[in-house]
Amino acid sequence: MTNSPEITFDMVTTKGGDKGNTSLYDGTRVPKNDNLIHFLGTMDTFTSFLGLAKAKTNQIQFLRSEEVALFIENVQQRIIYLNGMAASPHDKKPGNPIVEEDIHFLEEFEKSLMEKLQLNPQFIIQGMSELSATYDVARTFCREAERRIVELIFDQNRRDLQTPQKFLNRLADVIYIIARFIDQNYLEK
């Protein structure tokens, strides 16, 4: 697990966004309705729901033994770097970009759960448990983030985001599997 970069703040409120613009990491100002800001906002919602799911997962011994929360923690770390890639100018790469090995990490975790899961080949009705429903909400925001990153790839020619898009696509699948794994093995009383 990597540590996220430490950023210090004197204040969170800067008043810089009061006129409808916001700053990227490099100081560039963009309108708050820019496709990139929509993507980053969706990612914020997504990772917040992942955090909620992780917190609930940590309370369940069975899921701790499956290392689901640790997996989510690692994913959240990678999301920080994914967001950094998206918010960085095309010619400036962040120190830890999303790479094919990150996708392999997702696929290996999915494979480990699928070996223990009997997946029903039908549409499911979410909400078998509060925890699996939380993962399902996170998954829907992951899919939304994927659609937003595709907009950046096609509308702003951000080919550098193709591997992160693949990462999000695969991640949504893994989150779906986690929710079904929870439904099969642990139903909240």
C-alpha positions in Angstrom: 0.0 0.0 0.0 1.4 3.4 -0.9 0.9 6.5 1.2 -0.9 9.4 -0.4 1.0 12.7 -0.7 0.7 14.9 2.3 -0.7 18.3 1.6 -1.0 21.0 4.2 -3.6 23.7 4.4 -3.8 26.9 6.4 -7.5 27.1 5.4 -9.8 25.1 3.2 -11.9 28.1 2.1 -10.0 30.2 -0.5 -13.0 32.1 -2.0 -11.4 31.3 -5.4 -14.4 29.4 -6.6 -17.0 32.0 -5.7 -17.1 33.1 -9.3 -17.7 29.7 -10.8 -14.1 28.7 -11.4 -11.8 26.3 -9.7 -8.1 25.5 -9.7 -6.3 22.4 -10.9 -3.3 21.1 -9.1 -0.9 23.2 -11.2 -2.9 26.4 -10.6 -4.8 26.5 -13.9 -8.2 27.9 -13.5 -11.1 26.2 -15.2 -14.9 26.6 -15.0 -16.7 24.4 -12.5 -18.8 23.0 -15.3 -15.8 21.8 -17.3 -15.9 18.0 -18.2 -12.8 17.5 -16.1 -14.4 19.0 -13.0 -17.5 16.8 -13.6 -15.2 13.8 -13.8 -13.3 14.7 -10.6 -16.6 15.4 -8.8 -18.0 12.1 -9.7 -14.7 10.4 -8.6 -15.1 12.3 -5.2 -18.6 10.9 -4.8 -17.4 7.4 -5.9 -14.5 7.2 -3.5 -16.6 8.6 -0.7 -19.1 5.7 -1.1 -16.1 3.3 -1.3 -15.0 4.8 2.0 -18.4 4.2 3.5 -18.4 0.6 2.2 -14.8 0.1 3.6 -15.8 1.4 7.0 -18.8 -1.0 7.2 -16.6 -3.9 5.8 -14.1 -3.4 8.6 -16.8 -4.1 11.2 -17.3 -7.7 9.8 -14.7 -10.3 10.8 -15.6 -12.6 7.8 -14.9 -9.8 5.3 -11.7 -8.7 7.1 -10.4 -12.3 6.7 -11.1 -11.9 2.9 -9.1 -8.7 3.0 -11.9 -6.7 1.2 -11.3 -3.6 3.2 -7.6 -3.7 2.5 -8.3 -4.2 -1.2 -10.6 -1.1 -1.1 -7.9 0.9 0.7 -5.4 0.1 -2.1 -8.0 1.0 -4.7 -8.6 4.4 -3.0 -4.8 5.0 -3.1 -4.8 4.4 -6.8 -7.8 6.6 -7.3 -5.8 9.5 -5.8 -3.2 9.0 -8.5 -5.9 8.5 -11.2 -7.4 11.8 -10.3 -3.9 13.4 -10.4 -3.4 12.0 -13.9 -6.7 13.5 -15.1 -6.0 16.9 -13.4 -2.5 17.1 -14.8 -1.6 18.8 -18.1 -1.2 16.3 -20.9 2.6 16.8 -21.0 3.1 16.4 -17.2 2.8 12.9 -15.9 2.2 12.3 -12.1 4.7 10.2 -10.2 2.4 7.1 -9.9 0.2 6.8 -13.0 -2.4 4.1 -13.4 -0.7 1.3 -15.4 -1.6 -2.2 -16.6 -0.3 -3.8 -13.4 -3.1 -1.9 -11.6 -5.6 -3.6 -13.8 -4.0 -6.9 -13.2 -4.3 -6.3 -9.5 -8.1 -5.8 -9.9 -8.5 -8.9 -12.1 -6.6 -11.1 -9.6 -8.8 -9.9 -6.7 -11.9 -10.5 -8.8 -10.6 -14.0 -9.7 -10.0 -14.8 -6.0 -13.6 -13.9 -5.1 -15.1 -15.6 -8.2 -13.5 -18.9 -7.1 -15.7 -18.7 -3.9 -18.8 -17.3 -5.5 -21.7 -18.9 -7.3 -22.9 -16.0 -9.5 -26.5 -16.2 -10.5 -26.7 -15.4 -14.3 -29.8 -13.3 -13.8 -30.5 -9.6 -13.1 -30.3 -9.0 -9.4 -32.3 -6.8 -7.1 -30.0 -4.7 -5.0 -30.5 -4.3 -1.3 -30.1 -7.9 0.0 -28.1 -6.2 2.8 -27.2 -2.6 3.6 -23.5 -3.4 3.0 -24.0 -4.9 -0.4 -26.3 -2.0 -1.4 -23.5 0.4 -0.3 -21.1 -1.3 -2.7 -23.8 -1.2 -5.4 -24.1 2.5 -5.0 -20.3 2.9 -5.2 -20.4 0.8 -8.4 -22.9 3.0 -10.1 -20.7 6.0 -9.4 -17.7 4.1 -10.7 -19.7 3.6 -14.0 -20.6 7.2 -14.1 -16.9 8.2 -13.6 -16.0 5.8 -16.4 -18.5 7.6 -18.7 -17.1 10.9 -17.7 -13.5 9.8 -18.4 -14.6 8.6 -21.8 -15.8 12.1 -22.5 -12.4 13.4 -21.7 -10.7 10.8 -23.9 -12.9 11.6 -26.9 -13.8 15.3 -26.4 -10.4 16.5 -25.2 -8.2 14.0 -26.9 -6.9 12.7 -23.6 -5.5 9.4 -24.8 -3.3 9.4 -21.7 -6.5 8.4 -19.8 -7.2 5.2 -21.7 -5.6 3.0 -19.1 -7.4 4.8 -16.2 -10.6 4.3 -18.2 -9.9 0.5 -18.4 -9.1 0.5 -14.7 -12.5 2.1 -13.9 -14.3 -0.4 -16.2 -12.6 -3.3 -14.4 -13.1 -1.8 -11.0 -16.9 -1.5 -11.5 -16.9 -5.2 -12.3 -14.9 -6.1 -9.1 -17.2 -4.0 -6.9 -20.2 -5.8 -8.4 -18.6 -9.1 -7.5 -17.8 -7.9 -3.9 -21.5 -7.0 -3.4 -22.6 -10.4 -4.7 -20.0 -12.1 -2.5 -21.4 -10.3 0.5 -25.0 -11.3 -0.5 -23.9 -14.9 -0.8 -21.8 -15.1 2.4 -23.0 -12.5 4.8 -26.5 -11.1 5.2 -26.9 -8.5 7.9 -29.4 -9.4 10.6 
